[in-house]
Amino acid sequence: MNAIINGKIILPNEILEDHIIVYEDKIIDIIHKDNFDSENINIIDAKNNYVSPGFIDIHIHGSMGYDTMDGELESIENISKSILQNGVTSFLPTTMTMDMKSIYRSLDTVRNAMNIKIKGARVLGAHLEGPFISPKYKGAQNSNFIEKPNYELIKNYIDVIKIITYAPEEDKDFDFLKSILQNKDITLSMGHTNASYEEALEAIKKGVTHSTHMFNAMTPLHHRNPGVVGAIMSSDITSEIIADNIHLHRGIYEIVNRVKGSENIVLITDAMRAQCLKEGKYDLGGQEVIVKNNSARLLDKTLAGSVLKLNEGVKNLYKNTTLKLYECVKLASANPAKVINIDDIGSIEKGKYADIILFDDDIKIKKVIIEGVVKHENN
């Protein structure tokens, strides 16, 4: 049995002091320090750092030189180890719009990673970003491999896929949506879409519950044409944001908070393989990417994912909004868990897995614990 002492414990709605977390693979109890008996218990001293639920990145392509589309278990494992330093304890390896053979190979690899004890952050499933997207809002996706939404193309991977990013206006009579919604474990997300305001609202009415990197790669808000952004703002669907101060202006964070509410915002990185590495030339989905000044762009200057670390996203949000720290943490933990319908992670509560991180006032990660086991330490 283990215990964490001398920490400021971040709960869903408050920060708790003078308490101790007792855990094995799951959290056993949170008790006042005066009621704690340390006999036969392994003690971790938090040294007045914050004790937080582990972060969950539901949209990440790669890190440390590796990418989901490599289609190699070694790549997934190295991504999982790399993102520990950012406080991520579980994630969805995210695909790109490439040929279906490459996508299938990557999904097969994610399936394998889900079924082994991986060395780093836990693999929860896959985020299928493309190929069912709009050519007009393809962003850094390769237009040569875009497909119309087609359930037959992915029906053999329903057990792996947790989120599908797609363009609902390309879905004739919402046939794809209807097929997907027969499986309650898959979340449909609007993204890389040229939908009108009306089409987006209809998709939400039919069952789309999430949006991919809000504002980016979708029809914008205009007072005479509200677009997908307007539909997101006027509904209660959850919305990803990339809080790297590049994809979005710092002022947008507070606007989104006031319009959507902290319960409906999810912090993601959309990171590509250059995350945690130096500036230079890389690739994303087979296209060359230049990383410079914390920005990843194709040769035509199109943003190509990010090099954001999730703990830095939490920090950027905390510095630039009225959100309290525990609310910022929720956007990177409980909220993404809710999006993918997983309820045994995402917060520090009795009975949930002991996926716990320790970080300092600057949100620099000091320790990472997954299912009760210390996976990363940084003194």
Backbone hydrogen bonds in HBPLUS format (Angstrom, degrees):
<---DONOR---> <-ACCEPTOR-->    atom                        ^
c    i                          cat <-CA-CA->   ^        H-A-AA   ^      H-
h    n   atom  resd res      DA  || num        DHA   H-A  angle D-A-AA Bond
n    s   type  num  typ     dist DA aas  dist angle  dist       angle   num
A0042-ASN N   A0001-MET O   2.96 MM  41  6.30 165.4  1.99 158.6 154.6     1
A0002-ASN N   A0023-TYR O   2.89 MM  21  5.32 161.2  1.93 162.1 167.5     2
A0023-TYR N   A0002-ASN O   2.91 MM  21  5.32 160.4  1.95 138.0 144.1     3
A0003-ALA N   A0042-ASN O   2.88 MM  39  6.23 142.2  2.03 167.3 164.3     4
A0044-ILE N   A0003-ALA O   2.79 MM  41  6.10 154.0  1.86 162.6 170.8     5
A0004-ILE N   A0021-ILE O   2.92 MM  17  5.27 148.0  2.02 142.5 152.9     6
A0021-ILE N   A0004-ILE O   3.29 MM  17  5.27 152.3  2.37 140.2 144.4     7
A0005-ILE N   A0044-ILE O   2.88 MM  39  6.24 160.3  1.92 160.2 166.6     8
A0046-ALA N   A0005-ILE O   2.79 MM  41  5.86 169.1  1.80 162.3 164.7     9
A0048-ASN N   A0006-ASN O   2.69 MM  42  5.33 149.2  1.78 163.9 173.0    10
A0008-LYS N   A0049-ASN O   2.99 MM  41  6.20 163.7  2.02 145.2 150.1    11
A0051-VAL N   A0008-LYS O   2.82 MM  43  5.67 164.3  1.85 133.8 134.2    12
A0009-ILE N   A0016-LEU O   2.80 MM   7  4.91 146.4  1.91 161.0 150.8    13
A0016-LEU N   A0009-ILE O   2.71 MM   7  4.91 158.9  1.76 149.7 149.4    14
A0010-ILE N   A0051-VAL O   2.77 MM  41  5.93 172.9  1.78 162.1 162.4    15
A0011-LEU N   A0014-GLU O   2.83 MM   3  5.27 153.2  1.90 163.6 172.4    16
A0033-LYS N   A0018-ASP O   3.01 MM  15  5.70 164.3  2.03 144.1 141.4    17
A0020-ILE N   A0031-ILE O   2.74 MM  11  5.36 154.6  1.80 155.4 164.3    18
A0031-ILE N   A0020-ILE O   2.94 MM  11  5.36 151.0  2.02 153.1 154.8    19
A0022-VAL N   A0029-ASP O   2.89 MM   7  5.25 174.8  1.89 159.7 160.0    20
A0028-ILE N   A0022-VAL O   2.74 MM   6  5.47 147.0  1.84 139.3 149.3    21
A0029-ASP N   A0022-VAL O   3.16 MM   7  5.25 158.3  2.21 139.4 141.2    22
A0024-GLU N   A0026-LYS O   2.94 MM   2  5.20 163.3  1.97 149.8 151.7    23
A0354-ALA N   A0025-ASP O   2.91 MM 329  5.65 177.9  1.91 134.2 133.9    24
A0027-ILE N   A0352-LYS O   2.81 MM 325  5.73 164.0  1.84 168.8 169.8    25
A0351-GLY N   A0027-ILE O   2.88 MM 324  5.38 176.9  1.88 150.6 150.3    26
A0035-ASN N   A0032-HIS O   2.93 MM   3  5.55 156.5  1.98 119.3 126.6    27
A0036-PHE N   A0033-LYS O   3.34 MM   3  5.21 165.7  2.36 107.0 107.6    28
A0041-ILE N   A0038-SER O   3.20 MM   3  5.41 143.3  2.34 139.2 130.6    29
A0049-ASN N   A0046-ALA O   2.98 MM   3  5.42 158.6  2.02 115.8 122.8    30
A0050-TYR N   A0359-PHE O   2.83 MM 309  5.31 153.5  1.90 173.6 166.1    31
A0359-PHE N   A0050-TYR O   3.07 MM 309  5.31 149.6  2.16 134.6 144.1    32
A0052-SER N   A0357-ILE O   2.78 MM 305  5.22 172.1  1.78 165.3 166.3    33
A0357-ILE N   A0052-SER O   2.80 MM 305  5.22 166.3  1.82 152.2 156.6    34
A0054-GLY N   A0355-ASP O   2.89 MM 301  5.24 154.4  1.95 130.0 126.2    35
A0055-PHE N   A0087-GLY O   2.91 MM  32  5.73 161.2  1.94 160.6 155.9    36
A0089-THR N   A0055-PHE O   2.87 MM  34  5.74 158.5  1.91 151.7 154.2    37
A0056-ILE N   A0332-ALA O   2.75 MM 276  5.86 158.0  1.80 158.8 164.0    38
A0057-ASP N   A0090-SER O   3.15 MM  33  6.68 148.2  2.25 151.3 152.2    39
A0092-LEU N   A0057-ASP O   2.95 MM  35  6.46 148.5  2.05 156.2 155.0    40
A0270-ASP N   A0059-HIS O   2.77 MM 211  5.21 147.6  1.87 170.8 159.6    41
A0094-THR N   A0060-ILE O   2.93 MM  34  5.40 144.7  2.06 142.9 142.7    42
A0061-HIS N   A0271-ALA O   2.77 MM 210  5.62 139.7  1.93 153.0 164.6    43
A0068-THR N   A0061-HIS O   2.81 MM   7  5.58 156.8  1.86 162.6 169.9    44
A0062-GLY N   A0271-ALA O   2.98 MM 209  5.87 147.9  2.08 127.0 131.9    45
A0063-SER N   A0066-TYR O   2.97 MM   3  5.44 136.6  2.16 137.3 150.7    46
A0066-TYR N   A0063-SER O   2.96 MM   3  5.44 165.2  1.98 121.1 126.1    47
A0064-MET N   A0275-GLN O   2.83 MM 211  5.75 168.6  1.84 157.0 159.6    48
A0065-GLY N   A0273-ARG O   2.67 MM 208  4.56 164.0  1.69 150.6 147.2    49
A0070-ASP N   A0067-ASP O   2.96 MM   3  5.47 163.2  1.99 116.0 120.5    50
A0071-GLY N   A0068-THR O   3.17 MM   3  6.15 165.1  2.19 123.2 126.1    51
A0075-SER N   A0072-GLU O   3.02 MM   3  5.28 125.8  2.33 101.4 114.6    52
A0076-ILE N   A0072-GLU O   3.27 MM   4  6.74 158.1  2.33 151.8 156.4    53
A0077-GLU N   A0073-LEU O   2.91 MM   4  6.13 162.7  1.94 154.2 159.5    54
A0078-ASN N   A0074-GLU O   2.91 MM   4  6.07 153.6  1.98 144.5 151.6    55
A0079-ILE N   A0075-SER O   2.91 MM   4  6.14 154.4  1.97 150.3 157.3    56
A0080-SER N   A0076-ILE O   2.93 MM   4  6.11 160.1  1.96 146.3 152.3    57
A0081-LYS N   A0077-GLU O   3.00 MM   4  6.28 143.6  2.14 141.7 150.9    58
A0082-SER N   A0078-ASN O   2.95 MM   4  6.04 158.8  1.99 143.9 150.1    59
A0083-ILE N   A0079-ILE O   3.05 MM   4  6.22 165.4  2.08 161.1 162.1    60
A0121-ALA N   A0080-SER O   2.88 MM  41  4.65 165.7  1.90 114.6 113.5    61
A0084-LEU N   A0081-LYS O   3.35 MM   3  5.60 154.9  2.42 103.7 111.0    62
A0085-GLN N   A0082-SER O   3.33 MM   3  6.26 148.8  2.43 122.2 125.3    63
A0086-ASN N   A0083-ILE O   3.03 MM   3  5.16 151.4  2.12 102.8 111.8    64
A0088-VAL N   A0083-ILE O   3.19 MM   5  5.60 156.8  2.25 153.7 147.0    65
A0087-GLY N   A0084-LEU O   2.90 MM   3  5.16 164.5  1.92 116.0 118.7    66
A0122-ARG N   A0089-THR O   2.81 MM  33  6.06 152.2  1.88 140.2 130.8    67
A0091-PHE N   A0122-ARG O   2.93 MM  31  6.40 146.7  2.04 166.5 174.6    68
A0124-LEU N   A0091-PHE O   3.07 MM  33  5.94 171.8  2.07 158.6 161.3    69
A0127-HIS N   A0093-PRO O   3.06 MM  34  6.19 160.9  2.10 138.0 142.0    70
A0095-THR N   A0127-HIS O   2.99 MM  32  6.42 155.3  2.05 163.8 171.3    71
A0102-SER N   A0099-ASP O   3.02 MM   3  5.52 122.4  2.37 110.3 123.1    72
A0103-ILE N   A0099-ASP O   3.12 MM   4  6.48 156.0  2.18 149.7 157.2    73
A0104-TYR N   A0100-MET O   2.80 MM   4  5.98 165.1  1.82 154.8 158.2    74
A0105-ARG N   A0101-LYS O   3.02 MM   4  6.19 157.3  2.08 143.0 149.4    75
A0106-SER N   A0102-SER O   3.04 MM   4  6.25 155.0  2.10 143.5 150.0    76
A0107-LEU N   A0103-ILE O   2.89 MM   4  6.18 159.0  1.94 153.1 159.0    77
A0108-ASP N   A0104-TYR O   2.82 MM   4  6.04 157.1  1.88 152.9 159.0    78
A0109-THR N   A0105-ARG O   3.05 MM   4  6.25 151.0  2.13 140.9 148.6    79
A0110-VAL N   A0106-SER O   2.91 MM   4  6.24 153.9  1.98 148.6 155.7    80
A0111-ARG N   A0107-LEU O   2.92 MM   4  6.14 156.9  1.97 146.0 152.4    81
A0112-ASN N   A0108-ASP O   3.04 MM   4  6.36 154.8  2.10 144.5 150.8    82
A0113-ALA N   A0109-THR O   2.94 MM   4  6.24 154.9  2.00 146.9 154.2    83
A0114-MET N   A0110-VAL O   2.90 MM   4  6.17 142.4  2.04 149.4 159.3    84
A0115-ASN N   A0112-ASN O   3.10 MM   3  5.33 140.8  2.26 101.9 112.9    85
A0126-ALA N   A0160-VAL O   2.93 MM  34  5.89 154.3  2.00 137.4 140.5    86
A0162-LYS N   A0126-ALA O   2.81 MM  36  5.67 176.9  1.81 159.6 159.2    87
A0128-LEU N   A0163-ILE O   2.81 MM  35  6.09 159.8  1.85 166.7 160.2    88
A0165-THR N   A0128-LEU O   2.86 MM  37  6.15 165.7  1.88 150.6 154.9    89
A0147-GLU N   A0131-PRO O   2.86 MM  16  5.39 165.3  1.88 130.4 135.4    90
A0167-ALA N   A0132-PHE O   2.92 MM  35  6.35 151.1  2.00 155.7 158.1    91
A0134-SER N   A0192-HIS O   2.89 MM  58  5.81 169.3  1.91 167.4 167.5    92
A0141-GLN N   A0138-LYS O   2.95 MM   3  5.21 161.6  1.98 128.8 132.4    93
A0145-PHE N   A0142-ASN O   3.22 MM   3  6.07 167.9  2.23 122.7 126.1    94
A0146-ILE N   A0143-SER O   3.41 MM   3  5.33 174.8  2.42 105.8 107.2    95
A0153-LEU N   A0150-ASN O   3.13 MM   3  5.67 142.5  2.28 110.8 119.9    96
A0154-ILE N   A0151-TYR O   3.03 MM   3  5.60 148.7  2.14 114.2 122.5    97
A0155-LYS N   A0151-TYR O   2.99 MM   4  5.78 118.9  2.37 154.6 171.6    98
A0157-TYR N   A0154-ILE O   2.90 MM   3  5.51 164.8  1.92 128.2 130.3    99
A0160-VAL N   A0157-TYR O   3.02 MM   3  5.30 149.6  2.11 106.9 116.1   100
A0161-ILE N   A0157-TYR O   3.06 MM   4  6.25 168.1  2.08 167.8 169.4   101
A0187-THR N   A0162-LYS O   2.83 MM  25  6.10 166.8  1.85 143.9 147.3   102
A0164-ILE N   A0187-THR O   2.96 MM  23  6.38 154.6  2.03 163.7 167.1   103
A0189-SER N   A0164-ILE O   2.84 MM  25  5.85 164.3  1.86 163.9 158.5   104
A0166-TYR N   A0189-SER O   2.87 MM  23  6.26 161.0  1.91 170.2 174.0   105
A0191-GLY N   A0166-TYR O   3.19 MM  25  5.54 155.1  2.26 130.1 133.6   106
A0170-GLU N   A0167-ALA O   3.00 MM   3  5.68 159.7  2.04 121.5 127.9   107
A0171-ASP N   A0168-PRO O   3.02 MM   3  5.16 162.1  2.05 109.5 114.9   108
A0174-PHE N   A0171-ASP O   3.07 MM   3  5.05 163.5  2.10 122.2 120.9   109
A0175-ASP N   A0172-LYS O   3.14 MM   3  6.22 167.2  2.16 131.2 131.7   110
A0178-LYS N   A0174-PHE O   2.98 MM   4  6.21 161.9  2.02 150.8 155.3   111
A0179-SER N   A0175-ASP O   3.12 MM   4  6.35 153.8  2.19 144.5 150.9   112
A0180-ILE N   A0176-PHE O   2.94 MM   4  6.21 163.6  1.96 158.6 163.2   113
A0181-LEU N   A0177-LEU O   2.91 MM   4  6.05 163.7  1.94 156.8 161.0   114
A0182-GLN N   A0179-SER O   3.30 MM   3  5.58 157.1  2.36 103.3 110.1   115
A0183-ASN N   A0180-ILE O   2.89 MM   3  5.76 164.6  1.91 125.1 130.1   116
A0209-THR N   A0188-LEU O   3.22 MM  21  6.16 144.7  2.35 152.6 158.3   117
A0190-MET N   A0210-HIS O   2.94 MM  20  6.41 153.5  2.01 145.2 141.5   118
A0212-THR N   A0190-MET O   2.79 MM  22  5.92 166.3  1.81 147.7 151.0   119
A0192-HIS N   A0217-ALA O   2.90 MM  25  4.65 113.8  2.35 145.5 160.5   120
A0193-THR N   A0217-ALA O   3.17 MM  24  6.58 135.0  2.39 140.4 141.6   121
A0200-ALA N   A0196-SER O   2.89 MM   4  6.05 160.8  1.92 152.9 158.3   122
A0201-LEU N   A0197-TYR O   2.96 MM   4  6.20 160.3  2.00 149.8 155.0   123
A0202-GLU N   A0198-GLU O   2.97 MM   4  6.18 153.9  2.04 145.6 153.0   124
A0203-ALA N   A0199-GLU O   2.96 MM   4  6.21 152.9  2.04 145.1 152.4   125
A0204-ILE N   A0200-ALA O   2.98 MM   4  6.29 153.4  2.05 147.9 155.2   126
A0205-LYS N   A0201-LEU O   2.89 MM   4  6.13 156.8  1.94 146.7 153.4   127
A0206-LYS N   A0202-GLU O   2.90 MM   4  6.14 142.9  2.04 142.6 152.9   128
A0207-GLY N   A0203-ALA O   2.97 MM   4  6.27 130.4  2.22 140.3 153.0   129
A0208-VAL N   A0203-ALA O   2.97 MM   5  5.64 171.9  1.98 138.5 138.3   130
A0207-GLY N   A0204-ILE O   3.18 MM   3  5.19 133.5  2.40  94.4 106.9   131
A0238-THR N   A0209-THR O   3.14 MM  29  6.45 151.4  2.23 149.8 141.1   132
A0211-SER N   A0238-THR O   2.90 MM  27  6.34 123.2  2.23 138.1 154.9   133
A0240-GLU N   A0211-SER O   3.03 MM  29  6.16 167.6  2.04 154.0 157.5   134
A0216-ASN N   A0213-HIS O   3.00 MM   3  5.71 137.4  2.18 134.2 146.6   135
A0214-MET N   A0240-GLU O   2.75 MM  26  5.71 151.7  1.83 147.2 149.4   136
A0229-VAL N   A0219-THR O   3.30 MM  10  6.59 165.1  2.33 167.9 172.1   137
A0222-HIS N   A0225-ASN O   3.19 MM   3  4.87 125.5  2.50 109.5 119.7   138
A0225-ASN N   A0222-HIS O   2.95 MM   3  4.87 146.3  2.07 101.7 112.6   139
A0230-GLY N   A0226-PRO O   2.86 MM   4  4.50 141.4  2.01 140.7 138.9   140
A0231-ALA N   A0227-GLY O   3.14 MM   4  6.49 150.5  2.23 143.5 151.8   141
A0232-ILE N   A0228-VAL O   2.89 MM   4  6.19 156.8  1.94 155.8 162.0   142
A0233-MET N   A0229-VAL O   2.98 MM   4  6.20 159.5  2.02 148.1 153.7   143
A0234-SER N   A0230-GLY O   3.00 MM   4  6.16 139.7  2.16 141.3 151.6   144
A0235-SER N   A0232-ILE O   3.28 MM   3  5.32 164.6  2.30 105.4 108.9   145
A0239-SER N   A0264-ASN O   2.82 MM  25  6.18 148.9  1.92 150.3 158.9   146
A0266-VAL N   A0239-SER O   2.85 MM  27  5.86 157.2  1.90 147.8 145.3   147
A0241-ILE N   A0266-VAL O   2.95 MM  25  6.30 143.3  2.09 160.1 161.3   148
A0268-ILE N   A0241-ILE O   3.18 MM  27  6.14 161.9  2.22 157.0 155.3   149
A0252-ILE N   A0249-HIS O   2.92 MM   3  5.49 150.3  2.00 117.6 126.3   150
A0253-TYR N   A0250-ARG O   3.28 MM   3  5.88 144.4  2.42 111.6 119.0   151
A0256-VAL N   A0252-ILE O   2.86 MM   4  6.08 167.7  1.88 163.2 164.8   152
A0257-ASN N   A0253-TYR O   2.97 MM   4  6.16 156.1  2.03 143.4 150.8   153
A0258-ARG N   A0254-GLU O   2.91 MM   4  6.12 160.1  1.95 149.8 154.0   154
A0259-VAL N   A0255-ILE O   2.94 MM   4  6.15 151.6  2.02 149.2 157.5   155
A0260-LYS N   A0256-VAL O   2.73 MM   4  5.59 166.4  1.75 153.6 158.3   156
A0261-GLY N   A0257-ASN O   2.80 MM   4  4.82 137.9  1.98 120.5 133.6   157
A0264-ASN N   A0261-GLY O   3.06 MM   3  5.83 162.7  2.09 123.4 128.3   158
A0267-LEU N   A0331-LEU O   2.89 MM  64  5.51 168.3  1.90 132.4 136.4   159
A0306-SER N   A0270-ASP O   2.98 MM  36  5.72 138.4  2.16 127.2 129.7   160
A0272-MET N   A0306-SER O   2.94 MM  34  6.00 148.9  2.04 171.3 162.7   161
A0275-GLN N   A0272-MET O   3.02 MM   3  6.03 170.6  2.03 137.2 138.1   162
A0277-LEU N   A0274-ALA O   2.90 MM   3  5.18 150.2  1.99 140.5 136.9   163
A0280-GLY N   A0291-VAL O   3.07 MM  11  5.26 146.8  2.18 129.6 139.4   164
A0291-VAL N   A0280-GLY O   2.85 MM  11  5.26 174.0  1.86 162.0 164.1   165
A0282-TYR N   A0289-VAL O   2.77 MM   7  5.00 166.1  1.79 153.7 157.8   166
A0289-VAL N   A0282-TYR O   2.80 MM   7  5.00 166.6  1.82 131.8 131.0   167
A0284-LEU N   A0287-GLN O   2.83 MM   3  5.28 151.5  1.92 144.9 153.7   168
A0287-GLN N   A0284-LEU O   3.07 MM   3  5.28 160.9  2.11 109.1 115.2   169
A0290-ILE N   A0297-ARG O   2.75 MM   7  5.38 166.0  1.77 163.1 161.2   170
A0297-ARG N   A0290-ILE O   3.01 MM   7  5.38 164.4  2.03 141.0 145.1   171
A0292-LYS N   A0295-SER O   2.92 MM   3  5.39 155.6  1.98 156.4 160.1   172
A0295-SER N   A0292-LYS O   2.99 MM   3  5.39 152.6  2.07 112.7 121.3   173
A0304-ALA N   A0296-ALA O   2.72 MM   8  5.34 172.5  1.73 139.6 139.0   174
A0298-LEU N   A0302-THR O   2.77 MM   4  5.23 155.2  1.83 151.3 156.6   175
A0301-LYS N   A0298-LEU O   2.93 MM   3  5.19 156.2  1.99 116.9 118.8   176
A0312-GLU N   A0309-LYS O   2.95 MM   3  5.29 125.5  2.25 105.7 120.2   177
A0313-GLY N   A0309-LYS O   3.04 MM   4  6.45 144.2  2.17 147.9 159.0   178
A0314-VAL N   A0310-LEU O   3.04 MM   4  6.39 153.7  2.11 149.1 155.2   179
A0315-LYS N   A0311-ASN O   3.06 MM   4  6.30 155.9  2.12 139.8 146.3   180
A0316-ASN N   A0312-GLU O   2.84 MM   4  6.08 159.3  1.88 149.1 154.3   181
A0317-LEU N   A0313-GLY O   3.04 MM   4  6.22 156.6  2.09 146.7 152.5   182
A0318-TYR N   A0314-VAL O   2.95 MM   4  6.16 158.2  2.00 148.6 155.0   183
A0319-LYS N   A0315-LYS O   2.92 MM   4  6.11 156.2  1.98 153.5 159.2   184
A0320-ASN N   A0316-ASN O   3.19 MM   4  6.16 134.6  2.41 136.3 146.7   185
A0327-GLU N   A0324-LYS O   2.98 MM   3  5.25 128.2  2.26 103.2 117.4   186
A0328-CYS N   A0324-LYS O   3.02 MM   4  6.40 155.4  2.08 154.9 162.4   187
A0329-VAL N   A0325-LEU O   2.94 MM   4  6.22 160.1  1.98 156.0 161.1   188
A0330-LYS N   A0326-TYR O   3.10 MM   4  6.18 148.5  2.20 132.0 140.2   189
A0331-LEU N   A0327-GLU O   3.21 MM   4  6.53 142.4  2.35 143.6 152.2   190
A0331-LEU N   A0328-CYS O   3.19 MM   3  5.28 127.8  2.48  96.4 109.1   191
A0332-ALA N   A0329-VAL O   2.95 MM   3  5.34 150.0  2.04 109.3 118.8   192
A0333-SER N   A0330-LYS O   3.17 MM   3  4.96 165.7  2.19 101.3 105.5   193
A0335-ASN N   A0330-LYS O   2.94 MM   5  5.93 173.8  1.94 159.2 160.1   194
A0337-ALA N   A0333-SER O   3.22 MM   4  6.35 156.5  2.28 146.6 153.6   195
A0338-LYS N   A0334-ALA O   2.96 MM   4  6.20 148.7  2.06 146.7 155.3   196
A0339-VAL N   A0335-ASN O   3.03 MM   4  6.36 152.9  2.10 150.7 158.0   197
A0340-ILE N   A0336-PRO O   3.30 MM   4  6.58 152.4  2.38 147.7 152.3   198
A0342-ILE N   A0337-ALA O   2.97 MM   5  5.22 176.0  1.97 153.4 152.9   199
A0341-ASN N   A0338-LYS O   3.09 MM   3  4.94 163.6  2.12 104.8 107.8   200
A0353-TYR N   A0344-ASP O   2.90 MM   9  6.05 164.5  1.92 164.6 162.9   201
A0352-LYS N   A0349-GLU O   3.15 MM   3  5.79 166.6  2.17 138.1 140.7   202
A0355-ASP N   A0353-TYR O   2.81 MM   2  5.56 136.5  2.00 104.3  90.9   203
A0372-GLY N   A0354-ALA O   3.14 MM  18  5.04 165.3  2.16 132.6 128.1   204
A0356-ILE N   A0369-ILE O   2.82 MM  13  5.02 136.7  2.00 131.3 145.1   205
A0369-ILE N   A0356-ILE O   2.72 MM  13  5.02 157.5  1.77 165.6 170.1   206
A0358-LEU N   A0367-LYS O   2.88 MM   9  5.03 155.8  1.94 143.4 146.6   207
A0366-LYS N   A0358-LEU O   2.68 MM   8  5.29 175.6  1.68 155.3 155.3   208
A0367-LYS N   A0358-LEU O   3.36 MM   9  5.03 154.1  2.43 130.3 131.0   209
A0360-ASP N   A0364-LYS O   3.13 MM   4  5.55 150.3  2.22 140.4 145.7   210
A0363-ILE N   A0360-ASP O   2.91 MM   3  5.08 158.2  1.95 116.1 118.6   211
A0378-ASN N   A0366-LYS O   2.80 MM  12  4.76 158.2  1.85 140.5 137.2   212
A0368-VAL N   A0376-HIS O   2.82 MM   8  4.98 149.8  1.91 149.2 147.4   213
A0375-LYS N   A0368-VAL O   2.74 MM   7  5.57 162.6  1.77 153.5 159.8   214
A0376-HIS N   A0368-VAL O   3.38 MM   8  4.98 151.2  2.47 135.1 133.8   215
A0370-ILE N   A0373-VAL O   2.86 MM   3  5.26 159.8  1.91 147.8 145.4   216
A0373-VAL N   A0370-ILE O   2.98 MM   3  5.26 167.7  2.00 114.5 117.9   217
